[in-house]
Amino acid sequence: MANSWYAYLGGDVTLISSYRRTSVVPTFKKDGNTLSAVYLPDAEDEEGNVTSVYPAYIPSSALDYIAEALITGRSQSSDSQPYVCLR
């Protein structure tokens, strides 16, 4: 399953409907106090084609990254891969 960047639209951070898939990688300053983008799993069909503008699900690890980002005001990453961007 592939991942993509999803823009946070507002609302409940635990709902997939609060995010929309984007084809661009965030290039703005990645620290701040407002959640703006999260790297999440794509909803795919059996051939691997993306089937929705919403993520497949929000892993508990992503929710942990979101919480840490909002508490610290810093973007969150693992192994040099950014997962949560703020602005």
Secondary structure, 3 states (H helix, E strand, C coil): CCEEEEEECCCCCCCHHHEEEECCCCCCCCCCCCEEEEEEEEEECCCCCEEEEEECCCCHHHHHHHHHHHHHCCCEEECCEEEEEEC
